[in-house]
Amino acid sequence: HKERIKLHLDGNLSIFDYERKNALLFSQGDWSLIRRDLALANIDASVIDALENGPCKELIRAFRVRRELIHYKKVCLHLFEEARVLERELKQVMSFFFWYDSDNVEEGIKTHIRAIVSLMEADLHENVISPLDLDAVRKAMERHKDGDSCELIDRKLMYVLASGAWMYHRGIIRALQDARDFAKAICLSPRHPEGETHGERPFKLKAMPSSMQVEQAVLKAEREDPLEVSRCKRRSHAKDDGIVSKNDDGIPSSNAHGDRVTKGKVAMDRILEKVRNNLSWPQESICILSLSIAARGGFKALAIVEEMSLYSMHLSELPARVENLCQRFKEAQMEATSGLQDSAVSDDDLSAAVLRHKEIHHLKGILNVCEENAKWISVLDKLVFDLMDNSYGNGRLFVAGDDKTSNGSFVPEDFQLGKCLSSSRKILGEILIPTMRQALQQEPWPPASGSRRSRVLAFNEITIKDAIVGKKKLQQCNDCSGFFDSRWIRHQICSICKAVKRDESDGSSCLFVGCKAGPEAYCTHDRRCFICDAPHSCNQCRLSMGNGEIVTAMVETIRPKVLLLDFDRTLCSTKAGSSPLPKSSSKHQSKEGYSHSIDSELKMAVMAQQGHGKSHVITRNSHKVQIETFLEKHGLQDLAQNVHVVPKKVKKGAYILDTFSENAAGGDSFIFVDDDIKELCADPW
């Protein structure tokens, strides 16, 4: 009974109470928790050391891989969100460059095919030839400066280039989402060896590889004959085939394979067997170790490793298949279009050429992400079995925050997944957007009545009467008074007016009407507001947005002499200067006995800072004694001795400069963390 009381470290639960229905209530995710349990069970430290250096080395590495995979999926999520922002701009330019040529449909079809053929050289040799290297593209950009000299081929070239860039980007988004979803599904592996009360093995993992979006896209493309593809033939096949079954889409109707043995069980049994045979532990101690491994997430970590190895195996086969498939479509495009430019062509010929062009770019986007994703999943897989050389050391590979307001991520130097988006940015920034702006210097905005830019959902007071969408679905721009769908407008200003204002502004204040952040929160280097254009970070402004994990990574990277933390709504959940300790009548106390909680990630940042310098609390909350008591109860005794209450009518920046003037004079580095950006940038400190 006494030993049981000792092990009460998770509310009123001990590892002896661990079962399926309460598996989620235990602190877990690190070997140190298991070591603590074993120490509280009176197992000698030297015996635990032997465990660490022997049978449980595999488990410790599994904990590391679990942590890296969690942050890898967050990196993928941030890249996915960034890709969606770029997709919005690609949709804008694609709709803008579409040109309605109803007066001569046959000439329009032939010209469209000519445009596809003109860009084929860049499509076939994308690593060597950029669209900017093609004479046809440069001439089209030049002619868009003068609307009268712009020919139909120039308009078709820009549309084909925009649609190809969009399909490439869709491939990137699809593969990024797949990478993130599967990493998340693997991280959702059950904690309990018998599964969990609210769910067993995730369906995505049961149905792998058919449940992979990339696999589905590849299977769909593999079923098609590139020379026979067209919209008419696709509709005909769909009609002949009737309703497509789930199996035809790549999702199996049953999961017959691989679910008989719970993932992680074999590895856990292997570890316990080694402890029994190699270290001669008694059965009672092995039972305690087994309970602790399960309760502290060790079984989950082992299951994650096994699931990730399976995912890595399937993923490793994809890049070669995608590359071969892409080459098939390229060869078919060359063969099919070689004799079309000078002969009579039908709408079906154009449809087939367009679909092949889109599939080529879609597969190229998928390929670039798949190759990089396969590489890093393989790296994590090898970490478990200690098969990696010392290229990455024992430090962290990936660090990223959960929230969307955080755009800061720490990744290995040779991590190329983020560069997959650079091609879309380059085509947008160097070709499509400049050409669109040049064209708009000669044309009215929004497009006037009778304009051939028929896919731009932008209307003026006259054309709004004939709009194909209801006025309630449109927003009005405060600058040009035009009506736009959500693709074109944000914060009551359309993308075109926003770009013009950004170019004409002196770069000292936010462009958006009603911004309450003030000029101090405006980045003059990138001409972005830290609030309205969030998430935004700037090294020159020395401002970054992120959560506690980002702060920890910055501490480990910058190694500041001083870490300064705000208290209310930053380190603690308190608001408006309230006490962090509960009132005697409080009915909603947490399991530790306090009303308010501490940010566990910032607590880790404070612990990491101990190796580099001191940490201080800088707050306007007047409950200094209560704050000190709160910090002491959370194990931050050193921080409790460094609590500073900023006097009224004194800015935090001025207080920091005055209090830490010696550090500032010596050139020491600081990190100041606050939930209010005004506190960070109100003073020129």
C-alpha positions as CSV (number, residue, x, y, z in Angstrom):
1,H,0.0,0.0,0.0
2,K,2.8,2.4,0.8
3,E,4.5,1.8,-2.5
4,R,1.2,2.3,-4.2
5,I,0.8,5.7,-2.5
6,K,4.3,6.6,-3.7
7,L,3.4,6.0,-7.3
8,H,0.3,8.3,-7.1
9,L,1.8,10.9,-9.6
10,D,-1.1,11.3,-12.1
11,G,-3.9,12.7,-9.9
12,N,-5.3,9.8,-8.0
13,L,-4.0,7.2,-10.4
14,S,-0.9,5.0,-10.3
15,I,0.5,2.7,-12.9
16,F,-1.3,-0.2,-11.1
17,D,-4.6,1.4,-12.1
18,Y,-3.7,1.5,-15.8
19,E,-6.4,0.1,-18.1
20,R,-8.1,0.8,-21.4
21,K,-10.7,3.3,-20.1
22,N,-8.1,5.5,-18.4
23,A,-5.1,5.1,-20.7
24,L,-5.3,8.7,-21.9
25,L,-5.0,10.1,-18.3
26,F,-1.4,9.2,-17.7
27,S,1.7,11.4,-18.3
28,Q,3.6,9.8,-21.2
29,G,6.0,10.2,-24.0
30,D,9.5,10.1,-22.4
31,W,11.8,7.5,-20.9
32,S,12.4,9.7,-17.9
33,L,8.8,8.9,-16.7
34,I,9.5,5.2,-16.7
35,R,12.8,5.7,-14.9
36,R,10.9,7.7,-12.3
37,D,8.4,4.9,-11.8
38,L,11.1,2.3,-11.4
39,A,13.0,4.5,-8.9
40,L,9.8,5.0,-6.8
41,A,9.4,1.2,-6.9
42,N,12.8,1.0,-5.1
43,I,14.6,-0.4,-8.0
44,D,18.3,0.5,-7.7
45,A,19.7,3.2,-10.1
46,S,22.5,1.0,-11.3
47,V,19.9,-1.6,-12.3
48,I,18.0,1.0,-14.2
49,D,21.2,2.2,-15.9
50,A,21.8,-1.4,-17.1
51,L,18.3,-1.4,-18.4
52,E,18.9,1.8,-20.4
53,N,22.1,0.6,-21.9
54,G,20.8,-2.8,-22.7
55,P,17.3,-4.2,-23.4
56,C,15.6,-0.8,-23.4
57,K,17.8,1.1,-25.8
58,E,15.3,0.2,-28.6
59,L,12.5,1.7,-26.5
60,I,14.5,4.9,-25.8
61,R,15.1,5.3,-29.5
62,A,11.4,4.7,-30.2
63,F,10.5,7.6,-27.8
64,R,12.9,9.8,-29.9
65,V,11.3,8.7,-33.2
66,R,7.8,9.3,-31.8
67,R,8.8,12.9,-30.8
68,E,10.4,13.5,-34.2
69,L,7.4,12.2,-36.1
70,I,5.0,14.3,-34.1
71,H,6.9,17.4,-35.1
72,Y,7.4,16.2,-38.7
73,K,3.7,16.1,-39.1
74,K,3.5,19.6,-37.8
75,V,6.1,20.8,-40.3
76,C,4.0,19.1,-43.1
77,L,0.9,20.9,-41.8
78,H,2.6,24.3,-41.9
79,L,3.8,23.6,-45.5
80,F,0.3,22.5,-46.4
81,E,-1.2,25.7,-45.1
82,E,1.5,27.7,-46.9
83,A,0.7,25.8,-50.1
84,R,-3.0,26.6,-49.8
85,V,-2.2,30.4,-49.7
86,L,-0.1,30.0,-52.9
87,E,-3.0,28.0,-54.4
88,R,-5.3,30.9,-54.0
89,E,-3.0,33.2,-56.0
90,L,-2.6,30.5,-58.7
91,K,-6.4,30.2,-59.0
92,Q,-6.5,34.0,-59.4
93,V,-4.1,34.2,-62.3
94,M,-5.5,31.1,-63.9
95,S,-9.0,32.6,-64.0
96,F,-7.6,35.9,-65.1
97,F,-5.7,34.5,-68.1
98,F,-8.6,32.4,-69.4
99,W,-9.7,34.0,-72.7
100,Y,-13.1,33.3,-74.2
101,D,-12.8,32.9,-78.0
102,S,-16.3,32.0,-79.1
103,D,-16.0,34.1,-82.3
104,N,-13.5,31.5,-83.8
105,V,-13.6,28.3,-81.9
106,E,-11.5,26.3,-84.4
107,E,-8.7,28.9,-84.3
108,G,-8.9,28.9,-80.5
109,I,-8.5,25.1,-80.4
110,K,-5.5,25.2,-82.7
111,T,-3.9,28.1,-80.9
112,H,-4.4,26.3,-77.5
113,I,-2.6,23.2,-78.8
114,R,0.2,25.4,-80.2
115,A,0.6,26.9,-76.7
116,I,0.9,23.5,-75.1
117,V,3.5,22.4,-77.7
118,S,5.5,25.7,-77.2
119,L,5.8,25.0,-73.5
120,M,6.6,21.3,-73.9
121,E,10.3,21.9,-74.0
122,A,10.2,23.3,-70.4
123,D,7.9,20.5,-69.4
124,L,10.3,17.8,-70.6
125,H,13.4,19.4,-69.2
126,E,12.1,21.3,-66.1
127,N,15.4,21.0,-64.2
128,V,17.3,22.6,-67.1
129,I,14.9,24.9,-68.9
130,S,12.7,27.4,-67.1
131,P,9.6,28.9,-68.9
132,L,11.4,32.2,-68.7
133,D,14.1,30.8,-71.0
134,L,11.5,30.3,-73.8
135,D,11.3,33.0,-76.4
136,A,7.5,32.5,-76.7
137,V,7.0,33.3,-73.0
138,R,9.2,36.3,-73.0
139,K,7.4,37.7,-76.1
140,A,4.0,37.0,-74.5
141,M,5.0,38.9,-71.4
142,E,6.2,41.8,-73.5
143,R,3.1,42.0,-75.6
144,H,0.8,42.0,-72.6
145,K,2.2,45.5,-71.8
146,D,0.3,46.7,-74.8
147,G,-3.2,45.2,-75.2
148,D,-3.4,46.0,-78.9
149,S,-0.3,44.0,-79.8
150,C,-1.2,41.0,-77.7
151,E,-2.1,38.1,-79.9
152,L,-4.3,35.0,-79.2
153,I,-1.2,32.8,-78.8
154,D,0.2,35.1,-76.1
155,R,-3.1,34.8,-74.1
156,K,-3.2,31.0,-74.6
157,L,0.4,30.7,-73.5
158,M,-0.2,32.5,-70.2
159,Y,-3.3,30.4,-69.5
160,V,-1.6,27.1,-70.3
161,L,1.4,28.2,-68.1
162,A,-1.0,29.2,-65.2
163,S,-3.1,26.0,-65.4
164,G,0.1,23.8,-65.5
165,A,1.5,25.6,-62.5
166,W,-1.8,25.1,-60.7
167,M,-1.9,21.4,-61.4
168,Y,1.7,21.0,-60.3
169,H,0.8,22.8,-57.1
170,R,-2.3,20.6,-56.6
171,G,0.0,17.6,-56.8
172,I,2.2,19.1,-54.1
173,I,-0.8,19.8,-51.9
174,R,-2.2,16.3,-52.4
175,A,1.2,14.7,-51.4
176,L,1.7,17.1,-48.5
177,Q,-1.7,16.4,-47.1
178,D,-1.1,12.7,-47.5
179,A,2.3,13.0,-45.7
180,R,0.7,14.9,-42.8
181,D,-2.4,12.7,-42.6
182,F,-0.4,9.4,-42.4
183,A,2.1,10.8,-39.9
184,K,-0.9,11.9,-37.8
185,A,-2.6,8.5,-38.2
186,I,0.6,6.8,-37.1
187,C,0.9,9.1,-34.1
188,L,-2.7,8.1,-33.1
189,S,-1.7,4.5,-32.5
190,P,-3.4,3.2,-29.4
191,R,-1.6,3.5,-26.1
192,H,-3.0,0.4,-24.6
193,P,-1.9,-3.0,-25.9
194,E,-5.5,-4.0,-26.3
195,G,-6.5,-0.8,-28.1
196,E,-8.4,2.1,-26.6
197,T,-12.0,2.6,-25.5
198,H,-12.7,5.2,-28.2
199,G,-10.8,3.6,-31.2
200,E,-8.5,0.9,-32.4
201,R,-5.9,1.0,-35.2
202,P,-6.7,4.0,-37.5
203,F,-8.4,3.0,-40.7
204,K,-5.8,4.8,-42.9
205,L,-3.2,2.4,-41.5
206,K,-5.4,-0.7,-41.8
207,A,-6.1,0.0,-45.5
208,M,-2.5,1.0,-46.4
209,P,-1.3,1.5,-49.1
210,S,-4.7,1.8,-50.9
211,S,-5.8,4.5,-48.4
212,M,-2.9,6.8,-49.5
213,Q,-4.2,9.7,-51.6
214,V,-1.0,9.5,-53.7
215,E,-1.5,5.8,-54.3
216,Q,-5.1,6.5,-55.4
217,A,-3.9,9.2,-57.8
218,V,-1.2,6.9,-59.3
219,L,-3.6,3.9,-59.6
220,K,-6.1,6.2,-61.4
221,A,-3.5,7.4,-63.9
222,E,-2.1,3.9,-64.4
223,R,-5.5,2.7,-65.5
224,E,-5.7,5.3,-68.3
225,D,-4.1,5.1,-71.7
226,P,-2.4,8.5,-72.2
227,L,-3.1,8.4,-76.0
228,E,-6.8,7.6,-75.5
229,V,-7.6,10.1,-72.7
230,S,-10.2,12.9,-73.3
231,R,-13.2,14.3,-71.5
232,C,-15.6,12.6,-74.0
233,K,-13.9,9.2,-73.5
234,R,-13.8,9.6,-69.8
235,R,-17.5,10.3,-69.7
236,S,-18.1,7.2,-71.9
237,H,-16.0,4.9,-69.7
238,A,-17.8,6.2,-66.6
239,K,-21.2,5.5,-68.2
240,D,-20.1,2.0,-69.3
241,D,-18.6,1.1,-65.9
242,G,-21.6,2.3,-64.0
243,I,-21.1,3.0,-60.3
244,V,-17.5,2.6,-59.3
245,S,-17.0,0.3,-56.3
246,K,-14.8,1.2,-53.4
247,N,-12.3,-1.4,-54.4
248,D,-12.0,0.3,-57.8
249,D,-11.1,3.5,-56.0
250,G,-8.3,1.7,-54.2
251,I,-10.0,1.4,-50.8
252,P,-10.3,-2.2,-49.7
253,S,-13.7,-3.4,-48.4
254,S,-11.9,-5.4,-45.7
255,N,-8.6,-5.3,-43.9
256,A,-7.6,-8.9,-44.1
257,H,-3.9,-8.3,-43.7
258,G,-1.7,-7.6,-40.8
259,D,-4.2,-7.0,-37.9
260,R,-4.0,-10.3,-36.1
261,V,-1.1,-9.1,-33.8
262,T,-1.4,-5.7,-32.2
263,K,1.3,-3.4,-33.5
264,G,4.0,-2.9,-30.9
265,K,3.3,-6.1,-29.0
266,V,6.1,-8.2,-30.6
267,A,8.7,-5.4,-29.8
268,M,7.5,-5.1,-26.2
269,D,7.5,-8.8,-25.6
270,R,11.1,-8.9,-27.1
271,I,12.2,-6.2,-24.7
272,L,10.7,-7.9,-21.6
273,E,12.2,-11.2,-22.7
274,K,15.7,-9.6,-22.9
275,V,15.2,-8.1,-19.4
276,R,14.2,-11.5,-18.0
277,N,17.0,-13.4,-19.7
278,N,19.9,-10.9,-19.8
279,L,19.4,-9.0,-16.6
280,S,17.7,-11.8,-14.6
281,W,14.9,-9.5,-13.3
282,P,12.3,-11.2,-11.0
283,Q,8.8,-11.5,-12.4
284,E,7.4,-8.9,-10.0
285,S,9.8,-6.2,-11.3
286,I,9.1,-7.2,-14.9
287,C,5.4,-6.7,-14.2
288,I,6.1,-3.2,-12.8
289,L,8.3,-2.4,-15.9
290,S,5.6,-3.7,-18.2
291,L,2.9,-1.6,-16.6
292,S,5.2,1.5,-16.7
293,I,6.1,1.0,-20.3
294,A,2.4,0.8,-21.3
295,A,1.2,3.7,-19.0
296,R,4.0,6.0,-20.0
297,G,3.5,5.6,-23.8
298,G,6.3,3.1,-24.4
299,F,4.0,0.6,-26.0
300,K,2.5,3.4,-28.2
301,A,6.1,4.5,-29.2
302,L,6.9,0.9,-30.2
303,A,3.6,0.7,-32.2
304,I,4.4,4.0,-33.9
305,V,7.8,2.6,-35.0
306,E,6.2,-0.5,-36.4
307,E,3.5,1.4,-38.3
308,M,6.2,3.9,-39.6
309,S,8.3,1.0,-40.9
310,L,5.3,-0.3,-42.8
311,Y,4.5,3.2,-44.2
312,S,8.2,3.6,-45.2
313,M,8.1,0.4,-47.1
314,H,5.1,1.4,-49.1
315,L,6.3,4.9,-49.6
316,S,9.7,3.8,-50.9
317,E,8.1,2.2,-54.0
318,L,6.0,5.2,-55.0
319,P,8.6,7.7,-56.5
320,A,9.8,5.2,-59.2
321,R,6.2,4.4,-60.2
322,V,5.2,8.1,-60.4
323,E,8.3,9.0,-62.4
324,N,7.7,6.2,-64.9
325,L,4.0,7.2,-65.2
326,C,4.9,10.8,-65.7
327,Q,7.3,9.8,-68.5
328,R,4.6,7.8,-70.2
329,F,2.3,10.8,-70.3
330,K,5.1,13.0,-71.6
331,E,5.9,10.6,-74.5
332,A,2.2,10.3,-75.3
333,Q,1.9,14.1,-75.4
334,M,4.8,14.4,-77.8
335,E,3.4,11.7,-80.1
336,A,-0.2,12.9,-80.1
337,T,0.5,16.6,-80.6
338,S,3.4,16.3,-83.2
339,G,1.0,16.5,-86.2
340,L,-1.8,18.5,-84.8
341,Q,-0.5,22.1,-85.2
342,D,-0.8,22.1,-89.0
343,S,-3.9,19.9,-89.5
344,A,-7.5,20.1,-88.6
345,V,-8.2,19.5,-84.9
346,S,-11.3,18.7,-83.0
347,D,-12.4,19.6,-79.5
348,D,-11.7,16.0,-78.5
349,D,-8.0,16.5,-79.6
350,L,-7.7,19.6,-77.5
351,S,-9.4,17.9,-74.5
352,A,-6.9,15.0,-74.7
353,A,-3.9,17.4,-74.9
354,V,-5.2,19.5,-72.0
355,L,-5.8,16.4,-69.8
356,R,-2.3,15.0,-70.5
357,H,-0.8,18.4,-69.8
358,K,-2.5,18.6,-66.5
359,E,-1.7,15.0,-65.5
360,I,2.0,15.6,-66.3
361,H,2.2,18.6,-64.0
362,H,0.1,16.9,-61.3
363,L,2.4,13.9,-61.3
364,K,5.5,16.1,-61.2
365,G,4.2,17.8,-58.1
366,I,3.4,14.5,-56.4
367,L,6.8,13.1,-57.4
368,N,8.8,16.0,-55.8
369,V,7.0,15.7,-52.5
370,C,7.0,11.9,-52.5
371,E,10.7,11.6,-52.9
372,E,11.4,14.0,-50.0
373,N,8.8,12.4,-47.8
374,A,10.1,8.9,-48.5
375,K,13.6,10.1,-47.6
376,W,12.7,11.5,-44.2
377,I,10.4,8.8,-43.2
378,S,13.3,6.4,-44.0
379,V,15.6,8.5,-41.9
380,L,13.3,8.3,-38.9
381,D,12.8,4.6,-39.5
382,K,16.6,4.0,-39.4
383,L,17.0,6.0,-36.2
384,V,15.1,3.2,-34.3
385,F,17.5,0.5,-35.2
386,D,20.6,2.8,-34.9
387,L,21.4,2.3,-38.6
388,M,22.1,6.0,-39.3
389,D,25.6,7.4,-39.5
390,N,26.3,10.3,-37.2
391,S,25.1,12.9,-39.8
392,Y,22.3,14.2,-37.6
393,G,23.8,13.5,-34.2
394,N,21.6,13.0,-31.1
395,G,19.9,16.5,-31.4
396,R,16.4,17.3,-32.5
397,L,15.7,17.0,-36.2
398,F,12.2,18.7,-36.3
399,V,10.6,21.3,-34.1
400,A,7.3,23.0,-35.1
401,G,4.3,24.5,-33.3
402,D,0.7,23.3,-33.4
403,D,-1.2,26.5,-34.0
404,K,-1.7,28.2,-37.4
405,T,-0.3,31.5,-36.1
406,S,3.1,29.9,-35.9
407,N,5.0,29.8,-39.1
408,G,8.4,29.0,-37.5
409,S,9.8,25.5,-37.9
410,F,13.3,24.1,-37.3
411,V,14.4,21.4,-39.8
412,P,17.6,19.8,-40.9
413,E,19.8,21.7,-43.2
414,D,19.3,19.3,-46.1
415,F,15.5,19.2,-45.7
416,Q,14.1,20.0,-49.1
417,L,10.3,19.6,-48.7
418,G,9.8,23.3,-48.2
419,K,11.6,24.0,-51.5
420,C,8.9,22.0,-53.4
421,L,6.9,25.2,-53.2
422,S,9.6,27.4,-54.7
423,S,8.7,26.5,-58.3
424,S,5.2,27.8,-57.8
425,R,6.5,31.0,-56.1
426,K,8.9,31.5,-59.0
427,I,6.4,31.2,-61.8
428,L,4.0,33.4,-59.9
429,G,6.5,36.1,-58.9
430,E,8.5,36.2,-62.1
431,I,5.9,35.5,-64.9
432,L,2.2,35.3,-64.0
433,I,1.6,38.1,-61.5
434,P,3.9,40.7,-63.3
435,T,2.1,39.9,-66.6
436,M,-1.3,40.2,-65.0
437,R,-0.4,43.6,-63.6
438,Q,0.9,44.7,-67.0
439,A,-2.3,43.7,-68.7
440,L,-4.4,45.5,-66.1
441,Q,-2.6,48.8,-66.9
442,Q,-4.3,48.6,-70.2
443,E,-7.7,47.1,-69.1
444,P,-10.3,48.2,-66.6
445,W,-10.6,46.5,-63.2
446,P,-13.0,44.8,-62.5
447,P,-13.4,43.7,-66.1
448,A,-15.9,45.8,-68.1
449,S,-19.0,44.5,-69.8
450,G,-18.2,42.3,-72.8
451,S,-14.8,41.4,-71.5
452,R,-13.4,38.0,-72.7
453,R,-12.0,37.3,-69.2
454,S,-15.1,35.4,-68.5
455,R,-13.8,33.3,-65.5
456,V,-12.8,36.3,-63.4
457,L,-15.5,36.5,-60.7
458,A,-15.1,40.3,-60.4
459,F,-17.9,42.7,-61.2
460,N,-18.5,46.4,-61.3
461,E,-21.8,48.2,-60.7
462,I,-23.0,47.4,-64.3
463,T,-21.8,43.8,-64.7
464,I,-23.0,42.8,-61.3
465,K,-26.5,42.7,-62.7
466,D,-25.6,39.8,-65.0
467,A,-23.3,38.0,-62.5
468,I,-23.4,34.2,-62.5
469,V,-23.2,34.2,-58.7
470,G,-25.5,35.9,-56.2
471,K,-24.5,39.3,-54.9
472,K,-24.7,37.9,-51.3
473,K,-21.8,35.6,-52.0
474,L,-19.6,38.6,-53.1
475,Q,-17.8,41.2,-51.1
476,Q,-17.2,44.8,-52.1
477,C,-13.7,46.3,-52.2
478,N,-13.3,49.6,-50.4
479,D,-10.9,50.9,-53.0
480,C,-12.2,50.1,-56.4
481,S,-15.9,49.5,-55.3
482,G,-15.9,46.2,-57.3
483,F,-17.6,43.0,-56.2
484,F,-15.5,39.9,-55.7
485,D,-15.7,36.3,-54.6
486,S,-13.6,35.1,-51.8
487,R,-10.7,34.1,-54.1
488,W,-10.0,37.8,-54.9
489,I,-10.8,39.8,-51.7
490,R,-9.7,39.8,-48.0
491,H,-10.3,42.4,-45.3
492,Q,-12.5,44.5,-47.7
493,I,-9.7,45.0,-50.2
494,C,-9.2,43.0,-53.5
495,S,-5.9,41.5,-54.4
496,I,-5.2,43.9,-57.2
497,C,-5.9,47.1,-55.1
498,K,-3.9,45.6,-52.3
499,A,-0.9,45.0,-54.6
500,V,-1.2,48.6,-56.0
501,K,-1.4,50.1,-52.5
502,R,1.5,48.0,-51.3
503,D,3.7,49.2,-54.2
504,E,2.6,52.9,-53.6
505,S,2.9,52.9,-49.9
506,D,5.9,54.2,-48.0
507,G,6.0,50.8,-46.1
508,S,5.4,52.4,-42.7
509,S,1.8,51.2,-41.9
510,C,-0.6,48.4,-42.5
511,L,-2.7,48.4,-45.7
512,F,-5.9,47.0,-44.1
513,V,-8.6,49.3,-42.9
514,G,-9.4,48.9,-39.2
515,C,-6.0,47.4,-38.2
516,K,-5.6,47.9,-34.4
517,A,-2.0,46.7,-34.1
518,G,-0.5,50.1,-35.0
519,P,2.5,51.0,-37.1
520,E,4.9,49.3,-34.6
521,A,3.5,45.9,-35.6
522,Y,4.2,46.5,-39.3
523,C,7.3,44.9,-40.9
524,T,8.9,47.4,-43.2
525,H,11.2,44.8,-44.7
526,D,8.6,42.5,-46.1
527,R,5.8,45.1,-46.0
528,R,3.6,42.8,-43.9
529,C,1.5,43.4,-40.8
530,F,2.3,40.9,-38.0
531,I,-1.4,40.7,-37.2
532,C,-3.4,41.2,-40.5
533,D,-0.9,39.2,-42.5
534,A,-0.3,36.6,-39.9
535,P,1.4,34.3,-39.6
536,H,4.5,36.4,-40.3
537,S,7.9,36.4,-38.8
538,C,11.0,38.5,-39.6
539,N,14.6,38.0,-38.5
540,Q,15.4,41.7,-39.2
541,C,12.5,42.9,-37.1
542,R,13.6,40.2,-34.5
543,L,10.0,39.1,-34.1
544,S,8.7,35.6,-34.4
545,M,5.3,34.0,-33.9
546,G,5.0,30.6,-32.4
547,N,4.1,28.6,-29.3
548,G,6.2,27.2,-26.5
549,E,7.9,24.5,-28.6
550,I,9.2,27.3,-30.9
551,V,10.5,29.2,-27.9
552,T,12.3,26.0,-26.7
553,A,13.9,25.6,-30.1
554,M,14.9,29.2,-30.2
555,V,16.5,28.9,-26.7
556,E,18.5,25.8,-27.9
557,T,19.5,27.6,-31.1
558,I,20.2,31.2,-30.0
559,R,21.3,30.2,-26.4
560,P,20.4,33.6,-24.9
561,K,21.9,34.9,-21.7
562,V,18.5,36.1,-20.6
563,L,15.0,34.6,-21.2
564,L,12.2,36.9,-20.3
565,L,8.6,35.7,-20.0
566,D,5.3,37.4,-19.6
567,F,3.0,35.7,-17.0
568,D,-0.7,36.3,-17.8
569,R,-1.9,34.3,-20.8
570,T,1.7,33.4,-21.6
571,L,3.4,31.3,-19.0
572,C,0.2,31.0,-17.0
573,S,-3.5,30.8,-17.9
574,T,-4.4,33.9,-15.7
575,K,-6.0,37.0,-17.2
576,A,-6.1,40.7,-16.4
577,G,-3.8,40.4,-13.4
578,S,-5.7,37.8,-11.5
579,S,-4.0,35.5,-8.9
580,P,-2.7,32.2,-10.2
581,L,-3.7,30.5,-6.9
582,P,-7.3,29.4,-6.3
583,K,-9.7,31.2,-4.0
584,S,-11.0,29.2,-1.1
585,S,-14.4,29.0,-2.8
586,S,-13.2,27.9,-6.2
587,K,-15.3,24.9,-7.5
588,H,-13.2,24.3,-10.7
589,Q,-9.8,23.4,-9.5
590,S,-7.5,21.3,-11.6
591,K,-6.2,17.9,-10.4
592,E,-3.0,19.5,-9.0
593,G,-5.1,21.6,-6.7
594,Y,-4.8,25.0,-8.5
595,S,-7.3,26.9,-10.6
596,H,-4.8,27.9,-13.2
597,S,-2.4,25.9,-15.3
598,I,1.1,26.5,-16.5
599,D,2.2,26.3,-20.2
600,S,4.0,23.0,-20.2
601,E,6.0,23.9,-23.4
602,L,7.2,27.2,-22.0
603,K,8.1,25.3,-18.8
604,M,10.4,23.1,-21.0
605,A,11.9,26.3,-22.5
606,V,12.7,27.5,-18.9
607,M,14.4,24.2,-18.2
608,A,16.4,24.4,-21.4
609,Q,17.5,27.9,-20.6
610,Q,19.2,26.7,-17.4
611,G,22.2,25.6,-19.5
612,H,22.7,29.0,-21.1
613,G,21.6,31.7,-18.7
614,K,18.8,32.9,-16.4
615,S,15.1,33.2,-16.9
616,H,12.9,36.0,-15.5
617,V,9.2,36.8,-15.4
618,I,8.3,40.3,-16.5
619,T,4.6,41.0,-15.7
620,R,2.1,43.7,-14.8
621,N,0.3,41.2,-12.5
622,S,0.7,42.6,-9.0
623,H,0.2,39.2,-7.2
624,K,4.0,38.7,-7.0
625,V,3.9,36.4,-3.9
626,Q,1.2,34.3,-5.4
627,I,3.1,34.0,-8.7
628,E,6.3,32.9,-6.8
629,T,4.3,30.3,-4.9
630,F,2.7,29.1,-8.1
631,L,6.1,28.7,-9.8
632,E,7.6,26.9,-6.9
633,K,4.7,24.4,-6.8
634,H,5.4,23.7,-10.5
635,G,9.1,23.0,-9.8
636,L,10.5,26.3,-11.1
637,Q,12.2,27.4,-7.9
638,D,14.9,29.4,-9.7
639,L,12.4,31.3,-11.8
640,A,10.3,32.0,-8.7
641,Q,13.3,34.1,-7.4
642,N,13.3,36.2,-10.6
643,V,9.7,37.6,-10.7
644,H,9.6,41.3,-11.7
645,V,6.4,43.4,-11.5
646,V,6.5,46.3,-14.0
647,P,5.3,49.6,-12.3
648,K,2.2,51.3,-13.6
649,K,2.7,53.8,-16.5
650,V,6.0,52.2,-17.3
651,K,6.4,50.3,-20.6
652,K,7.9,46.8,-20.4
653,G,10.6,47.7,-23.0
654,A,11.8,50.6,-20.9
655,Y,11.7,48.5,-17.7
656,I,13.7,45.7,-19.4
657,L,16.3,48.2,-20.6
658,D,16.6,49.7,-17.2
659,T,16.7,46.4,-15.2
660,F,19.0,44.5,-17.5
661,S,21.2,47.4,-18.7
662,E,24.4,45.6,-17.8
663,N,23.5,42.7,-19.9
664,A,22.5,44.9,-22.8
665,A,25.7,46.9,-22.6
666,G,27.7,43.7,-22.7
667,G,26.0,42.6,-25.9
668,D,24.2,39.7,-24.4
669,S,21.3,38.1,-26.3
670,F,17.7,38.2,-25.0
671,I,14.5,36.4,-25.8
672,F,11.3,38.1,-24.6
673,V,8.1,36.1,-24.9
674,D,4.7,37.9,-24.7
675,D,1.1,37.2,-25.9
676,D,0.6,40.9,-26.8
677,I,2.7,42.1,-29.8
678,K,2.3,45.7,-28.6
679,E,4.5,44.8,-25.6
680,L,7.1,43.4,-27.9
681,C,7.4,46.4,-30.3
682,A,6.0,49.5,-28.5
683,D,9.6,50.4,-27.4
684,P,12.7,50.6,-29.6
685,W,14.5,48.2,-27.4
